[in-house]
Amino acid sequence: MQKQQDKIGFALLGVFIFLGLACLGYLLGHAALAYKQFDRSVTVKGLSEREFPADIVIWPIQFNVASNDLGELYQMLDGQTSQIRAYLRSNGIGANEISVSTPAITDKSAQQYGNEAQVAYRYTAFQTVTVYSSEIENVRAVMGTLSELGKQGIVFTGDAYQTQTEYLFTRLNEIKPGMIEEATTNAREVAQKFASDSDSTLGKIRKASQGQFSISARDKNNPHIKKIRVVSTVEYYLSD
C-alpha cells in the first residue's frame, strides 16, 4: 500500500515538474519574443542647412616700401600708413575699426653671401593696416576702390596667406536651437517613411546624437555668405 502511494506521489510530482517547466519555457519564449520586438530599431540622419551673411570682416591691407636709408624708410612707412588710415576714415570706416601692426623690416645687405649682385635697396619693409568691422557691405565697397591709393604711389601686396580677407559668423548660438529642431524633424520624417515602408510603427527615440556645426563659405566667389550645416543622428524604436 505504501509503495503504491509513493508511486502516485512521484507521478504527481513528475506531472507538476513537467507543467512547471512547460510554463517556464512558454514564459521565457514569450519574454524573448517581446524583447526581440522591443529591440527593433532604425537609425536615421536629419540635416539642417541654412545660409546667413557673415557679421564680421577682417581685412588686412599690406603694403611695402624700400630705401637705402633706415630713417627715410620709417618716414615712408608712417606717411603711407597715415594715407591709408585717412582714406579708410573718409570712406566711413571708424577709427576704432582700424589697427596697425609692427612693420617687418629686412636688411638685405646682411643677407648677401659670396659675390652676389648688389641689391637696389638695402632696406625693405612690410606694414599691415587691418580693418575689423561689422559693417561688411561698406568695407566691401571700400575694397573695390583701393586702387585709388595705388595711384598715389602705395605698393600693395595681396598674395600672401596672411593678407587674405576673412569673414566670420559669430551668431551660431542664436540659430542653434532652430537648426537642431529642424534636423530632428527631418530625421523623424525619414524614420516615419522607413516604418511605413516596412509595415512597422515608429516608437520613441532610443538614442540621439547631435553632429558638429560646420561653417563654410557658400562658394569661393561669395565668402561673405556663410553656409551653416548640422547633421543629427537619431535611433527610433520600431514595433509591429
C-alpha positions as CSV (number, residue, x, y, z in Angstrom):
1,M,0.0,0.0,0.0
2,Q,2.8,2.4,0.9
3,K,4.6,1.6,-2.3
4,Q,1.5,2.4,-4.3
5,Q,1.1,5.7,-2.6
6,D,4.8,6.5,-3.2
7,K,4.4,5.7,-6.9
8,I,1.4,8.0,-7.1
9,G,3.3,10.8,-5.3
10,F,6.2,10.5,-7.7
11,A,3.9,10.6,-10.7
12,L,2.1,13.7,-9.5
13,L,5.5,15.3,-8.8
14,G,6.6,14.5,-12.3
15,V,3.4,16.0,-13.7
16,F,3.9,19.2,-11.7
17,I,7.5,19.4,-12.7
18,F,6.6,18.9,-16.4
19,L,3.9,21.5,-16.2
20,G,6.2,23.9,-14.4
21,L,8.9,23.5,-17.0
22,A,6.4,23.9,-19.8
23,C,5.1,27.1,-18.3
24,L,8.6,28.4,-17.7
25,G,9.5,27.6,-21.3
26,Y,6.4,29.4,-22.5
27,L,7.1,32.5,-20.4
28,L,10.8,32.6,-21.4
29,G,9.9,32.2,-25.1
30,H,7.3,34.9,-24.8
31,A,9.7,37.2,-23.0
32,A,12.4,36.6,-25.6
33,L,9.9,37.4,-28.4
34,A,8.8,40.5,-26.6
35,Y,12.4,41.6,-26.0
36,K,13.2,41.0,-29.7
37,Q,10.3,43.1,-30.8
38,F,11.2,45.8,-28.3
39,D,14.8,45.7,-29.5
40,R,13.9,46.5,-33.1
41,S,15.0,50.0,-34.2
42,V,16.0,52.2,-37.1
43,T,18.8,54.7,-37.2
44,V,18.4,57.8,-39.4
45,K,20.1,61.1,-40.0
46,G,18.5,64.5,-40.2
47,L,20.0,67.5,-42.0
48,S,19.6,71.2,-41.4
49,E,21.4,73.6,-43.7
50,R,20.9,77.4,-43.9
51,E,22.7,80.4,-45.3
52,F,23.5,83.6,-43.4
53,P,25.5,86.7,-44.1
54,A,28.8,87.0,-42.2
55,D,28.7,89.6,-39.4
56,I,32.4,90.4,-39.1
57,V,35.0,91.2,-41.7
58,I,38.8,91.2,-41.1
59,W,40.6,93.0,-43.9
60,P,44.4,93.2,-43.8
61,I,45.9,95.8,-46.1
62,Q,49.6,95.1,-46.5
63,F,52.0,97.4,-48.4
64,N,55.7,97.6,-48.7
65,V,58.4,100.3,-49.1
66,A,62.1,100.2,-49.8
67,S,65.0,102.6,-49.2
68,N,68.8,102.7,-48.6
69,D,68.3,104.9,-45.6
70,L,66.6,103.4,-42.5
71,G,65.3,106.8,-41.2
72,E,63.8,107.5,-44.6
73,L,62.2,104.0,-44.6
74,Y,60.4,104.7,-41.3
75,Q,59.2,108.1,-42.6
76,M,57.8,106.4,-45.7
77,L,56.0,103.8,-43.5
78,D,54.5,106.4,-41.3
79,G,53.4,108.6,-44.3
80,Q,51.8,105.8,-46.2
81,T,50.1,104.4,-43.1
82,S,48.6,107.8,-42.5
83,Q,47.4,107.9,-46.1
84,I,45.7,104.6,-45.8
85,R,44.1,105.4,-42.4
86,A,42.8,108.8,-43.7
87,Y,41.4,107.1,-46.8
88,L,39.6,104.5,-44.8
89,R,38.2,107.1,-42.4
90,S,36.9,109.2,-45.3
91,N,35.0,106.2,-46.6
92,G,33.1,105.6,-43.4
93,I,35.3,103.2,-41.5
94,G,35.6,104.1,-37.9
95,A,38.9,104.9,-36.2
96,N,38.3,102.0,-33.6
97,E,38.0,99.6,-36.5
98,I,41.5,100.3,-37.8
99,S,44.7,98.8,-36.3
100,V,48.3,98.9,-37.4
101,S,50.8,96.1,-36.9
102,T,54.5,96.4,-36.2
103,P,56.4,96.7,-39.5
104,A,58.6,93.8,-40.7
105,I,62.0,95.3,-41.9
106,T,64.6,93.4,-43.8
107,D,68.3,94.5,-44.2
108,K,69.2,92.8,-47.5
109,S,72.9,93.7,-47.2
110,A,73.1,91.4,-44.2
111,Q,71.7,88.5,-46.2
112,Q,74.2,88.7,-49.1
113,Y,76.7,85.8,-49.4
114,G,79.7,85.5,-51.7
115,N,79.7,87.6,-54.8
116,E,76.0,88.1,-55.3
117,A,75.0,91.2,-57.2
118,Q,74.3,94.2,-55.1
119,V,70.5,94.8,-54.4
120,A,68.9,98.1,-55.5
121,Y,67.7,98.9,-51.9
122,R,69.3,97.9,-48.7
123,Y,66.1,98.1,-46.6
124,T,62.6,96.8,-47.4
125,A,59.6,96.9,-45.0
126,F,56.1,95.4,-44.9
127,Q,53.4,97.1,-43.0
128,T,49.8,95.9,-42.4
129,V,46.8,98.0,-41.7
130,T,43.9,95.9,-40.6
131,V,40.2,96.7,-40.7
132,Y,38.0,94.7,-38.2
133,S,34.4,95.7,-38.7
134,S,30.8,94.6,-38.6
135,E,29.8,96.9,-41.4
136,I,30.6,94.3,-44.1
137,E,28.9,95.9,-47.1
138,N,30.6,99.2,-46.5
139,V,34.0,97.6,-46.1
140,R,33.5,95.5,-49.3
141,A,32.6,98.7,-51.2
142,V,35.9,100.3,-50.0
143,M,37.8,97.3,-51.1
144,G,36.8,97.9,-54.6
145,T,38.2,101.4,-54.6
146,L,41.6,100.7,-53.0
147,S,43.3,101.2,-56.4
148,E,42.9,105.0,-55.8
149,L,45.6,104.7,-53.1
150,G,47.7,102.7,-55.5
151,K,47.6,105.7,-57.9
152,Q,49.2,107.7,-55.1
153,G,52.3,105.5,-55.1
154,I,51.4,102.9,-52.4
155,V,52.5,99.4,-53.4
156,F,50.1,96.8,-52.0
157,T,50.9,93.2,-51.6
158,G,47.9,90.8,-51.7
159,D,49.2,87.3,-52.5
160,A,50.4,86.2,-49.1
161,Y,48.2,83.9,-47.0
162,Q,48.3,86.3,-44.0
163,T,46.7,89.1,-46.1
164,Q,43.6,87.2,-47.1
165,T,40.3,88.8,-46.1
166,E,38.4,86.8,-43.5
167,Y,34.6,86.7,-43.0
168,L,33.3,85.5,-39.6
169,F,29.9,84.3,-38.5
170,T,29.6,84.8,-34.7
171,R,25.9,84.3,-34.1
172,L,25.9,80.5,-34.0
173,N,24.3,80.2,-30.5
174,E,21.3,82.2,-31.8
175,I,20.5,79.8,-34.6
176,K,21.5,76.5,-33.0
177,P,18.1,75.7,-31.4
178,G,16.1,76.2,-34.6
179,M,18.5,74.2,-36.7
180,I,18.7,71.3,-34.2
181,E,14.9,71.2,-34.2
182,E,14.8,71.2,-38.0
183,A,17.4,68.4,-38.2
184,T,15.5,66.3,-35.6
185,T,12.2,66.8,-37.5
186,N,13.9,65.8,-40.7
187,A,15.2,62.7,-39.1
188,R,11.8,61.7,-37.8
189,E,10.3,62.2,-41.3
190,V,12.9,59.8,-42.7
191,A,12.2,57.3,-39.9
192,Q,8.5,57.5,-40.4
193,K,8.9,56.8,-44.1
194,F,11.0,53.8,-43.3
195,A,8.5,52.5,-40.7
196,S,5.6,52.9,-43.2
197,D,7.5,51.1,-45.9
198,S,8.3,48.2,-43.6
199,D,4.7,48.0,-42.1
200,S,6.0,49.0,-38.7
201,T,5.0,51.6,-36.2
202,L,7.5,54.2,-35.2
203,G,8.2,54.4,-31.5
204,K,10.1,56.7,-29.1
205,I,13.7,57.8,-29.5
206,R,16.1,55.2,-28.3
207,K,19.3,57.2,-28.8
208,A,20.2,60.5,-30.4
209,S,23.4,62.4,-31.1
210,Q,24.0,65.9,-32.5
211,G,26.7,66.3,-35.0
212,Q,29.1,69.3,-35.0
213,F,28.0,72.5,-36.7
214,S,30.1,73.4,-39.8
215,I,30.5,76.9,-41.1
216,S,31.9,77.5,-44.6
217,A,31.7,79.9,-47.5
218,R,28.8,79.4,-49.8
219,D,31.3,79.4,-52.7
220,K,34.7,80.9,-53.5
221,N,33.2,84.0,-55.0
222,N,31.0,84.8,-52.1
223,P,33.0,84.2,-48.9
224,H,30.9,86.8,-47.1
225,I,27.8,84.4,-47.3
226,K,28.1,81.5,-44.9
227,K,26.6,78.1,-45.2
228,I,25.8,76.6,-41.8
229,R,25.2,72.9,-41.6
230,V,24.4,70.3,-38.9
231,V,23.5,66.6,-39.0
232,S,21.7,64.8,-36.2
233,T,21.7,61.1,-35.8
234,V,18.6,59.6,-34.2
235,E,17.7,56.0,-33.4
236,Y,13.9,55.1,-33.0
237,Y,12.2,52.0,-31.7
238,L,10.1,50.1,-34.1
239,S,7.1,47.8,-33.4
240,D,4.6,45.8,-35.5
